[in-house]
Amino acid sequence: MLPFRDISLHVYITFYVDDKSSIYQKNTRLKYLAELLLHLSYISVKNLHVKIFTNNSEEYVLNATKPIKARNTANCTSEIFEILNDSLMNDEGIFEPHLLTWAHKSVLSEDISKAQENSYFVYLEDDAIFTEANLSYFIEHRSKLRSYNLIPSFLRAEWGDNNSEWINSDSFERLPKILEGHLEIDNNTKYVEVKNPYCALILLDLELAREYIDSESAKLKSVKYKHDFIWDTAATAALGLISEKIPQGHSSRTVVGFGSISSLPLIGSVIRHQGDRYANEIWWRHFRLFEDHSKSNLPIPKRSFLQKMQRVFRDPKLLFDLVRNFSIFTNIR
């Protein structure tokens, strides 16, 4: 392990278990959480505090947290917050499981109020992987971007079996167009505003965390009006400062670092998204991850006729529509 950095890292994780899921599905979700916690335990920071918010029992999650305990120091802790389903009711009295993604906000606010200057705060879902490289990338590029009022962000990575390549799971061909171009501060890195700034993760230093918790983006009732296409309950819990104090000439507050020579995303800017759910869904076509995202005409992996047919036959409604109107097939992505 690398020498510990004098940093306090506070981690907030949402872990939802659907009671109607199969045992296999439940075990898979728990495995994702365990993998995330294992990778978190490798991060070389002096203080590591992990808080898990789940609708399941503490006993169900406990074994997954053992890598954090293995750090063998009082400065590394894990806590499990059991959130009852009764707490996940919306204003209409309807059960809304995605409200679990907001359960950490009051704890985050309290931690921010007591934090030291060398503190960082990360919120993410249970199927992400967050590494030392991700933290180092953020710290380095946060200092470079500070004077531009921009924040370094990330791209989520999934492996696409159909084309045997890495896919950016938050990119869609139907996203709004943005201007081509990028910001270069030095000769090594160019900062690109990607079409979809959402990455299901928030990472903030103490200065940004104080700004976030006082912003409209940290309030459930107002955040859905902050962004054009990031508006649902779960996604807005990870909106962060994307739509706050946007610099002139930009459409969001965040940018992603790319190598000036390679024109590919910096390795530290890549967040692994376990399960590869979106990359292997034929209905949506995503951009390749390792491309120059400063271009507006990114290439999109093609789908074969056979792949499209397999997608159609998995969805009875789509098959019915196809028979009724054959022309719909040409629009399948």
C-alpha positions in Angstrom: 0.0 0.0 0.0 1.2 3.5 -0.7 2.1 5.9 2.2 -1.1 7.3 3.7 -2.0 10.8 2.5 -3.2 13.2 5.2 -6.7 13.1 3.9 -10.1 12.2 5.3 -12.3 10.5 2.8 -16.0 10.2 3.6 -17.9 7.7 1.4 -21.7 7.4 1.1 -23.2 4.4 -0.6 -26.8 3.5 -1.6 -27.5 -0.2 -1.4 -31.1 -1.1 -2.4 -32.3 -4.7 -2.3 -35.6 -5.5 -4.1 -37.5 -8.0 -2.0 -39.0 -9.4 -5.3 -35.6 -10.2 -6.8 -34.4 -13.7 -7.2 -31.7 -15.0 -4.8 -29.2 -14.8 -7.7 -30.0 -11.1 -8.3 -29.7 -10.3 -4.6 -26.4 -12.1 -4.3 -25.2 -10.3 -7.4 -26.0 -6.9 -5.9 -24.3 -7.9 -2.7 -21.2 -9.0 -4.6 -21.1 -5.6 -6.3 -21.1 -3.8 -2.9 -18.4 -6.2 -1.6 -16.2 -5.4 -4.6 -16.7 -1.7 -4.1 -15.8 -1.9 -0.4 -12.7 -4.0 -1.2 -11.4 -1.4 -3.6 -12.2 1.4 -1.1 -10.1 -0.4 1.5 -7.0 -0.1 -0.8 -7.1 3.7 -0.9 -4.2 5.2 0.9 -5.8 7.9 3.1 -5.3 8.5 6.8 -9.0 8.6 7.6 -11.6 6.5 5.7 -15.2 6.6 6.8 -17.7 4.5 4.8 -21.5 4.8 5.4 -23.9 2.5 3.7 -27.6 3.3 3.4 -29.8 0.2 2.8 -33.4 -0.9 3.0 -32.1 -4.3 4.2 -30.7 -5.4 7.5 -27.3 -4.6 8.9 -26.6 -8.3 9.2 -27.2 -8.8 5.5 -24.5 -6.2 4.6 -22.0 -6.8 7.4 -19.7 -9.4 5.8 -19.2 -7.1 2.8 -17.7 -4.4 5.1 -14.9 -6.6 6.5 -12.2 -5.1 4.2 -12.7 -1.7 5.8 -12.3 -3.2 9.2 -9.2 -5.0 8.0 -7.5 -1.6 7.8 -7.1 -2.2 11.6 -7.2 1.4 12.7 -9.7 3.6 14.5 -9.4 6.1 11.7 -11.1 3.7 9.3 -14.8 3.0 10.0 -17.9 1.6 8.4 -21.5 2.3 9.4 -24.7 0.7 8.1 -27.9 2.8 8.2 -31.1 0.8 7.9 -33.8 2.8 6.0 -37.3 1.4 6.5 -39.6 1.2 3.5 -42.0 3.4 5.3 -39.4 6.2 4.9 -39.4 5.7 1.1 -42.9 7.1 0.5 -43.3 10.1 -1.8 -45.7 13.1 -1.3 -48.5 11.1 -2.8 -48.0 8.2 -0.3 -46.6 5.9 -3.0 -43.6 3.7 -2.3 -40.7 5.1 -4.2 -37.5 3.0 -3.7 -35.3 5.6 -5.5 -35.8 7.9 -2.5 -33.2 5.7 -0.8 -30.6 7.6 -2.9 -31.4 10.7 -0.9 -31.2 9.1 2.5 -27.6 10.1 3.0 -28.0 13.9 2.5 -28.7 14.8 6.2 -25.7 12.7 7.4 -23.6 14.3 4.7 -24.6 17.7 5.9 -23.7 16.9 9.4 -20.3 15.5 8.4 -19.5 18.6 6.3 -20.2 20.8 9.3 -17.7 19.0 11.4 -15.0 18.3 8.7 -11.4 19.4 8.6 -10.0 21.2 5.6 -8.4 18.1 4.1 -11.7 16.3 3.7 -13.3 14.8 0.6 -16.8 13.5 0.2 -17.9 10.9 -2.4 -21.4 9.6 -3.0 -21.9 6.6 -5.3 -24.1 3.6 -5.9 -23.3 0.1 -4.8 -22.3 -1.1 -8.3 -19.5 1.4 -8.9 -15.8 0.9 -8.3 -13.9 3.9 -6.9 -10.1 3.7 -6.7 -7.0 5.5 -5.6 -6.5 6.6 -9.2 -9.9 8.3 -9.3 -9.1 10.2 -6.1 -5.7 11.3 -7.3 -7.1 12.4 -10.6 -9.7 14.6 -8.9 -7.2 16.2 -6.4 -4.7 17.0 -9.2 -7.2 18.4 -11.7 -9.4 20.2 -9.1 -6.4 22.5 -8.4 -5.8 23.1 -12.1 -9.5 23.9 -12.8 -10.3 26.0 -9.7 -9.6 29.4 -11.3 -12.0 28.4 -14.2 -14.8 27.6 -11.8 -14.9 24.1 -13.3 -14.9 20.7 -11.5 -13.2 17.5 -12.8 -15.6 14.7 -13.4 -15.7 11.1 -14.6 -16.9 8.7 -17.3 -18.5 5.4 -16.4 -17.0 2.3 -18.1 -18.8 -0.9 -19.1 -17.6 -3.8 -21.2 -19.7 -4.3 -24.3 -19.8 -8.0 -25.2 -21.4 -7.3 -28.6 -18.4 -5.4 -29.9 -15.8 -6.5 -27.4 -14.9 -3.0 -26.3 -15.3 -0.5 -23.4 -18.4 1.6 -23.6 -19.3 4.9 -21.8 -22.6 3.8 -20.3 -23.9 7.4 -19.8 -23.6 8.4 -23.5 -26.5 8.1 -25.9 -26.6 9.0 -29.5 -29.8 11.0 -29.0 -28.3 13.4 -26.5 -28.3 17.2 -27.2 -25.4 18.5 -29.2 -22.8 20.6 -27.6 -20.1 22.7 -29.1 -16.9 21.0 -30.2 -13.8 22.0 -28.5 -12.0 21.8 -25.1 -9.9 23.7 -22.6 -6.2 23.2 -22.4 -4.4 24.5 -19.3 -1.0 22.8 -19.9 0.5 20.6 -22.6 -0.6 17.3 -21.0 -4.3 17.5 -20.5 -7.4 18.8 -22.3 -10.7 19.2 -20.5 -13.8 18.2 -22.4 -17.4 18.9 -21.6 -19.1 15.7 -22.4 -22.7 15.5 -23.8 -24.1 13.8 -20.7 -22.3 15.1 -17.5 -24.0 12.5 -15.3 -21.8 9.7 -13.9 -23.9 8.5 -10.9 -21.2 9.8 -8.6 -20.4 13.0 -6.7 -16.9 13.8 -5.5 -16.2 17.1 -3.7 -13.6 18.7 -1.5 -14.7 20.6 1.6 -15.1 23.9 -0.3 -17.3 22.3 -2.9 -19.2 20.2 -0.4 -20.2 23.3 1.6 -21.4 24.9 -1.7 -23.3 21.8 -2.7 -25.2 21.2 0.6 -26.4 24.9 0.5 -27.5 24.7 -3.1 -30.8 23.9 -4.8 -29.2 20.7 -6.2 -29.1 19.2 -2.7 -32.8 19.7 -2.2 -35.1 17.0 -3.4 -38.0 19.2 -4.4 -36.0 21.7 -6.4 -33.2 19.7 -8.0 -35.5 18.1 -10.7 -35.7 21.6 -12.3 -32.0 22.1 -12.4 -31.1 20.1 -15.5 -32.8 19.5 -18.9 -32.6 15.7 -18.9 -31.2 14.7 -15.5 -34.4 15.0 -13.5 -35.5 11.6 -12.0 -35.2 10.9 -8.3 -32.2 8.6 -8.4 -30.2 10.5 -11.0 -30.7 13.9 -9.3 -29.3 12.5 -6.0 -26.0 12.3 -7.9 -26.3 15.6 -9.8 -23.8 17.3 -7.5 -22.8 20.8 -8.7 -23.3 20.0 -12.5 -25.9 22.7 -12.8 -24.7 25.2 -10.2 -22.7 28.4 -11.1 -22.1 27.3 -14.6 -19.2 29.3 -16.2 -20.1 31.4 -19.3 -19.7 29.4 -22.5 -20.4 26.0 -20.8 -23.6 24.0 -20.4 -22.4 22.3 -17.1 -20.0 22.9 -14.3 -18.0 19.7 -14.9 -15.4 18.6 -17.4 -13.5 15.4 -18.0 -9.7 15.2 -18.4 -8.3 13.7 -21.6 -4.7 13.2 -22.6 -3.5 15.9 -25.1 -1.4 13.4 -27.0 -3.7 10.4 -26.9 -7.0 12.3 -27.0 -8.4 9.5 -24.8 -9.8 9.9 -21.3 -7.3 9.9 -18.5 -7.3 6.6 -16.6 -8.2 8.3 -13.4 -11.3 9.8 -15.0 -12.8 6.3 -15.6 -15.2 4.8 -13.1 -15.9 1.1 -13.5 -19.6 0.3 -13.5 -20.1 -3.3 -12.6 -22.7 -5.5 -14.3 -22.3 -4.0 -17.8 -26.0 -3.6 -18.0 -26.2 -0.7 -20.4 -23.4 -1.6 -22.7 -25.1 -4.8 -23.6 -28.6 -3.4 -24.0 -29.4 -3.3 -27.7 -32.2 -0.8 -27.3 -29.7 2.0 -26.6 -26.5 2.6 -28.6 -23.7 4.2 -26.6 -20.4 5.8 -27.5 -17.1 4.0 -27.2 -15.4 5.1 -24.0 -11.9 5.4 -25.4 -12.6 8.0 -28.1 -11.9 11.7 -28.4 -15.1 13.1 -26.8 -14.4 16.6 -27.8 -15.7 15.7 -31.3 -19.5 16.1 -32.0 -19.6 13.1 -34.4 -18.4 10.3 -32.2 -18.5 6.9 -33.8 -21.1 4.5 -32.4 -20.7 0.7 -32.3 -22.9 -0.9 -34.9 -25.6 -3.5 -34.2 -25.9 -6.4 -36.6 -29.3 -7.6 -38.0 -29.1 -10.7 -35.7 -28.5 -8.6 -32.6 -31.5 -6.4 -33.4 -33.7 -9.5 -33.9 -32.5 -10.9 -30.6 -33.4 -7.6 -28.9 -36.9 -7.6 -30.5 -37.7 -11.2 -29.5 -36.8 -10.4 -25.9 -39.6 -7.8 -25.7 -43.0 -9.1 -26.7 -44.5 -5.5 -27.0 -41.7 -4.5 -29.4 -42.4 -7.7 -31.4 -46.1 -6.9 -31.6 -45.4 -3.3 -32.8 -42.9 -4.7 -35.3 -45.5 -7.0 -36.8 -48.1 -4.2 -36.8 -45.8 -1.7 -38.4 -42.6 -3.1 -40.0 -41.1 0.4 -40.4 -40.5 0.7 -36.7 -37.7 -1.7 -37.1 -35.6 0.9 -38.9 -35.7 3.0 -35.7 -34.4 0.3 -33.3 -31.1 1.3 -31.7 
